[in-house]
């Protein structure tokens, strides 16, 4: 089978001449509609819309907010109390946000005695524009109203009441801080009084620390002396024991008697006598034994004394450690409470001074008060006419294109060629009644 060629896709060609003809055809509608929009905007701008005046004032924030910091547990009472005593600090956005606060706007309405039906906090907030000027501490406040005098009055009253509101809120906070610091100082002083009484009782309660330390020193010195004597006695006892053993060996090796021979009458006669060496050794051995027994008795006494003194020193050491630790804890507690009480008293005084300041005037200053505007800012007549011209031209041009697109009637030869796709061979002119009456009659 032969493959049929794919049908050609007709491309839609945009004919600018066709659109120009459309615009020419509907030119009256477009021009009249545009002129109607311009006239409407002119009438509204000049005769219907009331003129709106704008008054502006400039505020200077003299105390910009510092960066927030975190208070850790290692920091002292100074860092804990500081947020309670320093002047309240706000960012520029916080100041701008407060300028439209409901309470502030109510104060402005009450101060100017405005009609509460016409002027509510919500409607008044719609008239106010407040913004922080970039890279500065300035805040621009603008108020729009149909009455130029009232616009300036609202602006100046708003700035004045804003400063007063800041002062009142800050004084309320400072008052709470003063009360809190006073309460904390009283509690701290009460704890300090109890700690001082307990410290005095511990220091004066017998036996006090000085007596225990003196007794411990004396017994330590006595124990050292006894231990030195005990060591010397043991050395002497060892020496006596060695001497005793040596004498015992010598005595065992020495005979008790000795035999002596005498020559009498031509004869030798033998006789036994006590050996003086033996006697001397026995006497010296007895002396060593006696001295050793005395030395052992002294050693036993010294051992008992040192053991007793060691036990006494251990008990004294326990008492001293317990009492010293308790005293050190109490002294540290007293010192801490004294420092805290002093710091609280200083901060209490500083907060009282801060409370007496007019913080609204010290944190925000009116640099440029509002003046009565002379020329209105609304409506912008020329701008409204220009916008009406552009919008009317666009709207009626679109309307012309839409009406032309919805018109499917055949009126011209071009319409026949466009809608039916046929070639026009000729045109029969349209004859009205006057032409037909003047034409000669012919027989059919």
MITOR-704792 format. One record per residue (C-alpha): residue in one letter; residue number from 0; x, y, z. Coordinates in steps of 0.001 Angstrom, whole numbers, plus 500000, padded with zeros to 6 digits. Layout:
N
code / pos / X / Y / Z
a / NUM / X / Y / Z;
...
***
This chain:
444
code / pos / X / Y / Z
x / 0 / 500000 / 500000 / 500000;
x / 1 / 501118 / 503432 / 499157;
x / 2 / 501701 / 505583 / 502193;
x / 3 / 499673 / 508759 / 502099;
x / 4 / 501643 / 511909 / 502736;
x / 5 / 500990 / 513575 / 506033;
x / 6 / 498644 / 516555 / 505843;
x / 7 / 500299 / 519902 / 505943;
x / 8 / 499767 / 521891 / 509119;
x / 9 / 498554 / 525340 / 508336;
x / 10 / 500551 / 527993 / 510088;
x / 11 / 498689 / 530924 / 511536;
x / 12 / 500210 / 534123 / 510198;
x / 13 / 499713 / 537337 / 512131;
x / 14 / 498727 / 540063 / 509716;
x / 15 / 499473 / 543483 / 511227;
x / 16 / 497392 / 545152 / 508547;
x / 17 / 494357 / 543244 / 509764;
x / 18 / 494904 / 544489 / 513309;
x / 19 / 495421 / 548011 / 512040;
x / 20 / 492129 / 547759 / 510203;
x / 21 / 490485 / 546515 / 513385;
x / 22 / 491895 / 549449 / 515363;
x / 23 / 490792 / 551806 / 512584;
x / 24 / 487340 / 550268 / 512593;
x / 25 / 486948 / 550637 / 516367;
x / 26 / 488957 / 553830 / 516667;
x / 27 / 485970 / 555883 / 517719;
x / 28 / 485177 / 553472 / 520549;
x / 29 / 488794 / 553380 / 521716;
x / 30 / 489243 / 557157 / 521556;
x / 31 / 485908 / 557934 / 523177;
x / 32 / 486440 / 555361 / 525910;
x / 33 / 489909 / 556646 / 526669;
x / 34 / 488663 / 560226 / 526785;
x / 35 / 485836 / 559092 / 529069;
x / 36 / 488369 / 557512 / 531461;
x / 37 / 490487 / 560679 / 531415;
x / 38 / 487447 / 562863 / 532108;
x / 39 / 486331 / 560533 / 534907;
x / 40 / 489768 / 560619 / 536524;
x / 41 / 489876 / 564404 / 536170;
x / 42 / 486430 / 564870 / 537718;
x / 43 / 487273 / 562523 / 540590;
x / 44 / 490648 / 564173 / 541196;
x / 45 / 489447 / 567775 / 541020;
x / 46 / 485871 / 567662 / 542277;
x / 47 / 485095 / 564365 / 544095;
x / 48 / 488143 / 563143 / 546001;
x / 49 / 488968 / 565353 / 548992;
x / 50 / 492549 / 566634 / 549258;
x / 51 / 494704 / 564699 / 551728;
x / 52 / 497495 / 566467 / 553603;
x / 53 / 500525 / 564746 / 555139;
x / 54 / 502411 / 565948 / 558214;
x / 55 / 505708 / 564338 / 559185;
x / 56 / 507949 / 564355 / 562231;
x / 57 / 511399 / 562919 / 562880;
x / 58 / 512389 / 560999 / 566038;
x / 59 / 515939 / 560224 / 567147;
x / 60 / 516574 / 557105 / 569234;
x / 61 / 519495 / 557966 / 571531;
x / 62 / 519893 / 554537 / 573147;
x / 63 / 519987 / 551768 / 570532;
x / 64 / 519641 / 548253 / 571880;
x / 65 / 522710 / 546232 / 572747;
x / 66 / 523281 / 542672 / 571706;
x / 67 / 521721 / 540123 / 573988;
x / 68 / 524033 / 538058 / 576132;
x / 69 / 523528 / 534849 / 578065;
x / 70 / 524067 / 534753 / 581812;
x / 71 / 525839 / 531570 / 582843;
x / 72 / 525916 / 529957 / 586248;
x / 73 / 529567 / 530860 / 586704;
x / 74 / 528814 / 534585 / 586639;
x / 75 / 528165 / 536365 / 589893;
x / 76 / 525291 / 538327 / 591284;
x / 77 / 526373 / 541336 / 589210;
x / 78 / 525362 / 539640 / 585971;
x / 79 / 522117 / 538334 / 587457;
x / 80 / 520978 / 541688 / 588837;
x / 81 / 522117 / 543787 / 585853;
x / 82 / 519043 / 543088 / 583644;
x / 83 / 516810 / 544299 / 586491;
x / 84 / 518576 / 547615 / 586989;
x / 85 / 519732 / 548813 / 583586;
x / 86 / 517587 / 551070 / 581427;
x / 87 / 515154 / 549155 / 579203;
x / 88 / 516530 / 548813 / 575700;
x / 89 / 514520 / 548288 / 572524;
x / 90 / 515393 / 547780 / 568896;
x / 91 / 514402 / 550249 / 566186;
x / 92 / 511653 / 547916 / 564987;
x / 93 / 510255 / 547769 / 568522;
x / 94 / 509997 / 551546 / 568653;
x / 95 / 508303 / 551609 / 565232;
x / 96 / 505834 / 548921 / 566284;
x / 97 / 504895 / 550772 / 569454;
x / 98 / 503943 / 553893 / 567480;
x / 99 / 500780 / 552076 / 566338;
x / 100 / 499959 / 550503 / 569688;
x / 101 / 496247 / 550479 / 570583;
x / 102 / 496824 / 552088 / 573978;
x / 103 / 498929 / 554884 / 572464;
x / 104 / 496319 / 555685 / 569807;
x / 105 / 493586 / 555808 / 572450;
x / 106 / 495645 / 558348 / 574375;
x / 107 / 496042 / 560474 / 571233;
x / 108 / 492273 / 560405 / 570579;
x / 109 / 491581 / 561341 / 574190;
x / 110 / 494225 / 564062 / 574235;
x / 111 / 492918 / 565750 / 571049;
x / 112 / 489264 / 565121 / 572013;
x / 113 / 488533 / 563561 / 568632;
x / 114 / 485142 / 562151 / 567755;
x / 115 / 485286 / 558498 / 568927;
x / 116 / 482863 / 557524 / 566177;
x / 117 / 484933 / 558947 / 563325;
x / 118 / 488326 / 558311 / 564870;
x / 119 / 488965 / 554873 / 566342;
x / 120 / 492375 / 553339 / 567090;
x / 121 / 492017 / 551196 / 563959;
x / 122 / 491121 / 554118 / 561667;
x / 123 / 493805 / 556297 / 563235;
x / 124 / 496397 / 553554 / 562693;
x / 125 / 495502 / 553583 / 558987;
x / 126 / 496460 / 557261 / 558801;
x / 127 / 499866 / 556718 / 560429;
x / 128 / 503005 / 555572 / 558661;
x / 129 / 506126 / 554962 / 560764;
x / 130 / 509410 / 553607 / 559431;
x / 131 / 513032 / 553505 / 560570;
x / 132 / 515413 / 555254 / 558214;
x / 133 / 518004 / 552770 / 556979;
x / 134 / 521437 / 552797 / 558646;
x / 135 / 520441 / 555437 / 561193;
x / 136 / 518725 / 555859 / 564556;
x / 137 / 515983 / 558019 / 563028;
x / 138 / 512286 / 557177 / 562820;
x / 139 / 510045 / 559050 / 560401;
x / 140 / 506400 / 559426 / 561457;
x / 141 / 503830 / 560499 / 558845;
x / 142 / 500118 / 561201 / 559356;
x / 143 / 497670 / 561783 / 556492;
x / 144 / 494372 / 563608 / 556970;
x / 145 / 492014 / 565818 / 555010;
x / 146 / 492563 / 568578 / 557571;
x / 147 / 496163 / 569876 / 557441;
x / 148 / 495982 / 571381 / 560947;
x / 149 / 494613 / 568150 / 562389;
x / 150 / 497297 / 566101 / 560590;
x / 151 / 500058 / 568172 / 562231;
x / 152 / 498292 / 568022 / 565608;
x / 153 / 497938 / 564228 / 565445;
x / 154 / 501604 / 563852 / 564493;
x / 155 / 502929 / 566040 / 567315;
x / 156 / 500520 / 564577 / 569875;
x / 157 / 501465 / 561053 / 568801;
x / 158 / 505180 / 561789 / 569309;
x / 159 / 504597 / 563470 / 572676;
x / 160 / 502349 / 560694 / 573977;
x / 161 / 504836 / 558121 / 572684;
x / 162 / 507618 / 559669 / 574777;
x / 163 / 505311 / 559841 / 577771;
x / 164 / 504226 / 556229 / 577320;
x / 165 / 507847 / 555067 / 577215;
x / 166 / 508549 / 556959 / 580437;
x / 167 / 505527 / 555477 / 582196;
x / 168 / 506240 / 551907 / 581092;
x / 169 / 509892 / 552200 / 582024;
x / 170 / 509043 / 553690 / 585402;
x / 171 / 506622 / 550824 / 586031;
x / 172 / 509385 / 548370 / 585241;
x / 173 / 511875 / 550249 / 587417;
x / 174 / 509331 / 550320 / 590266;
x / 175 / 508930 / 546561 / 590064;
x / 176 / 512703 / 546215 / 589982;
x / 177 / 513080 / 548447 / 593066;
x / 178 / 510516 / 546395 / 594966;
x / 179 / 512119 / 543131 / 593904;
x / 180 / 515636 / 544288 / 594808;
x / 181 / 514429 / 545605 / 598176;
x / 182 / 512763 / 542301 / 598962;
x / 183 / 515838 / 540337 / 597914;
x / 184 / 518082 / 542597 / 600018;
x / 185 / 515887 / 542105 / 603107;
x / 186 / 515956 / 538343 / 602642;
x / 187 / 519721 / 538434 / 602133;
x / 188 / 520205 / 540547 / 605281;
x / 189 / 518090 / 538109 / 607297;
x / 190 / 520185 / 535178 / 606066;
x / 191 / 523356 / 537141 / 606847;
x / 192 / 522205 / 537807 / 610413;
x / 193 / 521492 / 534120 / 610968;
x / 194 / 524823 / 533121 / 609443;
x / 195 / 526743 / 535603 / 611654;
x / 196 / 524961 / 534338 / 614784;
x / 197 / 525766 / 530737 / 613887;
x / 198 / 529397 / 531664 / 613167;
x / 199 / 529728 / 533436 / 616516;
x / 200 / 528193 / 530456 / 618311;
x / 201 / 530571 / 527997 / 616663;
x / 202 / 533608 / 530195 / 617411;
x / 203 / 532734 / 530659 / 621090;
x / 204 / 531436 / 527159 / 621794;
x / 205 / 533983 / 525267 / 623990;
x / 206 / 536328 / 523837 / 623081;
x / 207 / 536914 / 526488 / 620492;
x / 208 / 539197 / 526107 / 617521;
x / 209 / 542207 / 527838 / 619153;
x / 210 / 542102 / 525552 / 622211;
x / 211 / 541810 / 522455 / 620052;
x / 212 / 544718 / 523578 / 617890;
x / 213 / 546889 / 524305 / 620963;
x / 214 / 546062 / 520951 / 622506;
x / 215 / 546742 / 519204 / 619228;
x / 216 / 550106 / 520954 / 618961;
x / 217 / 551152 / 520030 / 622498;
x / 218 / 550173 / 516384 / 622123;
x / 219 / 551870 / 516211 / 618749;
x / 220 / 555105 / 517513 / 620260;
x / 221 / 554791 / 515094 / 623224;
x / 222 / 554109 / 512183 / 620879;
x / 223 / 557153 / 513079 / 618825;
x / 224 / 559311 / 513143 / 621968;
x / 225 / 557964 / 509782 / 623188;
x / 226 / 558456 / 508241 / 619750;
x / 227 / 562052 / 509495 / 619664;
x / 228 / 562673 / 508107 / 623181;
x / 229 / 560998 / 504838 / 622241;
x / 230 / 563228 / 504482 / 619199;
x / 231 / 566342 / 505167 / 621314;
x / 232 / 565182 / 502712 / 624003;
x / 233 / 564658 / 500006 / 621436;
x / 234 / 568159 / 500571 / 620109;
x / 235 / 569558 / 500353 / 623646;
x / 236 / 567487 / 497217 / 624328;
x / 237 / 568901 / 495614 / 621222;
x / 238 / 572394 / 496507 / 622373;
x / 239 / 571744 / 495062 / 625872;
x / 240 / 570310 / 491895 / 624360;
x / 241 / 573390 / 491438 / 622202;
x / 242 / 575691 / 492076 / 625177;
x / 243 / 573703 / 489616 / 627302;
x / 244 / 574038 / 486900 / 624694;
x / 245 / 577743 / 487544 / 624362;
x / 246 / 578251 / 487405 / 628166;
x / 247 / 576151 / 484246 / 628368;
x / 248 / 578367 / 482546 / 625808;
x / 249 / 581492 / 483682 / 627591;
x / 250 / 580108 / 482598 / 630947;
x / 251 / 579218 / 479202 / 629552;
x / 252 / 582717 / 478816 / 628245;
x / 253 / 584334 / 479912 / 631539;
x / 254 / 584716 / 477310 / 634428;
x / 255 / 583327 / 478266 / 637773;
x / 256 / 586400 / 477036 / 639723;
x / 257 / 590015 / 476795 / 639067;
x / 258 / 592574 / 474272 / 640696;
x / 259 / 595664 / 475747 / 642201;
x / 260 / 598744 / 473783 / 643432;
x / 261 / 600801 / 474855 / 646398;
x / 262 / 604218 / 473450 / 647513;
x / 263 / 604253 / 472745 / 651165;
x / 264 / 606828 / 470676 / 653036;
x / 265 / 608313 / 469366 / 649926;
x / 266 / 604968 / 468326 / 648531;
x / 267 / 602542 / 469812 / 646003;
x / 268 / 598992 / 470085 / 647184;
x / 269 / 596084 / 470991 / 644874;
x / 270 / 593008 / 473091 / 645924;
x / 271 / 589926 / 474384 / 644020;
x / 272 / 588955 / 478025 / 644171;
x / 273 / 586166 / 480158 / 642626;
x / 274 / 587149 / 481459 / 639242;
x / 275 / 587245 / 485285 / 639519;
x / 276 / 586661 / 485629 / 635760;
x / 277 / 583504 / 483611 / 636049;
x / 278 / 582366 / 485712 / 638951;
x / 279 / 583048 / 488882 / 637002;
x / 280 / 581242 / 487602 / 633943;
x / 281 / 578273 / 486476 / 636068;
x / 282 / 578114 / 489866 / 637743;
x / 283 / 578285 / 491708 / 634430;
x / 284 / 575611 / 489380 / 632967;
x / 285 / 573286 / 490106 / 635881;
x / 286 / 573812 / 493833 / 635382;
x / 287 / 572945 / 493531 / 631687;
x / 288 / 569804 / 491513 / 632464;
x / 289 / 568693 / 494054 / 635005;
x / 290 / 569291 / 496941 / 632603;
x / 291 / 567503 / 495034 / 629819;
x / 292 / 564508 / 494402 / 632038;
x / 293 / 564326 / 498090 / 632940;
x / 294 / 564652 / 499080 / 629328;
x / 295 / 561894 / 496693 / 628225;
x / 296 / 559653 / 498057 / 630917;
x / 297 / 560343 / 501584 / 629649;
x / 298 / 559677 / 500478 / 626105;
x / 299 / 556348 / 498988 / 627128;
x / 300 / 555429 / 502207 / 628956;
x / 301 / 556441 / 504363 / 626000;
x / 302 / 554506 / 502136 / 623609;
x / 303 / 551403 / 502521 / 625727;
x / 304 / 551882 / 506292 / 625944;
x / 305 / 552395 / 506705 / 622192;
x / 306 / 549370 / 504546 / 621453;
x / 307 / 547228 / 506676 / 623773;
x / 308 / 548568 / 509911 / 622338;
x / 309 / 547973 / 508657 / 618776;
x / 310 / 544348 / 507905 / 619629;
x / 311 / 543944 / 511339 / 621248;
x / 312 / 545486 / 513034 / 618203;
x / 313 / 543162 / 511176 / 615850;
x / 314 / 540112 / 512289 / 617847;
x / 315 / 541455 / 515836 / 617970;
x / 316 / 542094 / 515711 / 614225;
x / 317 / 538489 / 514679 / 613575;
x / 318 / 537183 / 517452 / 615832;
x / 319 / 539483 / 520014 / 614264;
x / 320 / 538546 / 519013 / 610693;
x / 321 / 534827 / 519087 / 611421;
x / 322 / 534982 / 522407 / 613241;
x / 323 / 537341 / 523974 / 610726;
x / 324 / 535215 / 522852 / 607777;
x / 325 / 532074 / 524168 / 609422;
x / 326 / 533738 / 527468 / 610215;
x / 327 / 535101 / 527787 / 606675;
x / 328 / 531655 / 527085 / 605204;
x / 329 / 530055 / 529628 / 607508;
x / 330 / 532751 / 532212 / 606803;
x / 331 / 532366 / 531679 / 603038;
x / 332 / 528585 / 531952 / 603382;
x / 333 / 528902 / 535137 / 605439;
x / 334 / 531292 / 536640 / 602879;
x / 335 / 529006 / 535728 / 599997;
x / 336 / 525957 / 537142 / 601749;
x / 337 / 527832 / 540331 / 602608;
x / 338 / 528900 / 540810 / 598984;
x / 339 / 525387 / 540042 / 597767;
x / 340 / 523826 / 542440 / 600258;
x / 341 / 526255 / 545191 / 599251;
x / 342 / 525623 / 544623 / 595547;
x / 343 / 521855 / 544547 / 596047;
x / 344 / 522026 / 547785 / 598026;
x / 345 / 524038 / 549448 / 595232;
x / 346 / 521676 / 548227 / 592528;
x / 347 / 518684 / 549258 / 594621;
x / 348 / 520054 / 552804 / 594764;
x / 349 / 520902 / 552814 / 591047;
x / 350 / 517399 / 551607 / 590165;
x / 351 / 515815 / 554279 / 592332;
x / 352 / 517861 / 556904 / 590477;
x / 353 / 516876 / 555382 / 587108;
x / 354 / 513229 / 555423 / 588155;
x / 355 / 513425 / 559156 / 588823;
x / 356 / 514659 / 559842 / 585271;
x / 357 / 512354 / 560764 / 582399;
x / 358 / 513374 / 557793 / 580286;
x / 359 / 511074 / 558767 / 577425;
x / 360 / 512961 / 562014 / 576928;
x / 361 / 516348 / 560362 / 577386;
x / 362 / 515821 / 557471 / 574962;
x / 363 / 513812 / 559175 / 572202;
x / 364 / 514108 / 562802 / 571091;
x / 365 / 511821 / 564688 / 568700;
x / 366 / 514363 / 566063 / 566216;
x / 367 / 511896 / 567693 / 563844;
x / 368 / 508288 / 568316 / 564974;
x / 369 / 505477 / 568285 / 562446;
x / 370 / 504383 / 571502 / 560772;
x / 371 / 501069 / 572278 / 559107;
x / 372 / 501369 / 571105 / 555468;
x / 373 / 500489 / 573633 / 552781;
x / 374 / 499986 / 571408 / 549740;
x / 375 / 498047 / 568139 / 549640;
x / 376 / 499774 / 564879 / 548775;
x / 377 / 496584 / 563218 / 547524;
x / 378 / 495030 / 562965 / 545031;
x / 379 / 497889 / 563161 / 542551;
x / 380 / 495888 / 564641 / 539677;
x / 381 / 498372 / 564374 / 536830;
x / 382 / 499356 / 560871 / 537864;
x / 383 / 495703 / 559836 / 538057;
x / 384 / 495043 / 561254 / 534560;
x / 385 / 498102 / 559458 / 533159;
x / 386 / 497044 / 556179 / 534763;
x / 387 / 493464 / 556683 / 533484;
x / 388 / 494792 / 557324 / 529966;
x / 389 / 496909 / 554145 / 529981;
x / 390 / 494220 / 551989 / 531608;
x / 391 / 491452 / 553345 / 529338;
x / 392 / 493537 / 552820 / 526217;
x / 393 / 494369 / 549246 / 527243;
x / 394 / 490826 / 548419 / 528320;
x / 395 / 489023 / 549714 / 525210;
x / 396 / 491643 / 548294 / 522880;
x / 397 / 491075 / 544920 / 524473;
x / 398 / 487319 / 545445 / 524193;
x / 399 / 487662 / 546233 / 520487;
x / 400 / 489669 / 543061 / 519880;
x / 401 / 487129 / 541015 / 521831;
x / 402 / 484140 / 542425 / 519924;
x / 403 / 485884 / 541852 / 516598;
x / 404 / 486666 / 538272 / 517598;
x / 405 / 483029 / 537586 / 518530;
x / 406 / 481695 / 539073 / 515255;
x / 407 / 481183 / 536167 / 512740;
x / 408 / 479097 / 538076 / 510146;
x / 409 / 480303 / 538420 / 506541;
x / 410 / 480404 / 542024 / 505484;
x / 411 / 483325 / 542479 / 503106;
x / 412 / 485000 / 540436 / 500354;
x / 413 / 487875 / 539874 / 502702;
x / 414 / 485480 / 538236 / 505175;
x / 415 / 484336 / 535847 / 502402;
x / 416 / 487886 / 534884 / 501571;
x / 417 / 488796 / 534526 / 505237;
x / 418 / 485822 / 532558 / 506534;
x / 419 / 484725 / 530573 / 503440;
x / 420 / 488036 / 530161 / 501676;
x / 421 / 486494 / 531210 / 498303;
x / 422 / 487741 / 533639 / 495718;
x / 423 / 485535 / 536652 / 495094;
x / 424 / 484659 / 536938 / 491384;
x / 425 / 482688 / 540173 / 491569;
x / 426 / 480767 / 542551 / 493731;
x / 427 / 477076 / 543540 / 493353;
x / 428 / 476617 / 547029 / 494662;
x / 429 / 473781 / 547718 / 497035;
x / 430 / 471076 / 549913 / 495442;
x / 431 / 468758 / 551895 / 497653;
x / 432 / 465120 / 552841 / 496785;
x / 433 / 466055 / 556137 / 495125;
x / 434 / 468352 / 554425 / 492651;
x / 435 / 465766 / 551741 / 491874;
x / 436 / 463049 / 554361 / 491216;
x / 437 / 465221 / 556260 / 488762;
x / 438 / 466278 / 553176 / 486781;
x / 439 / 464380 / 552532 / 483420;
x / 440 / 461864 / 549691 / 483442;
x / 441 / 462596 / 546774 / 481120;
x / 442 / 460386 / 543881 / 480199;
x / 443 / 461527 / 540601 / 481387;
***
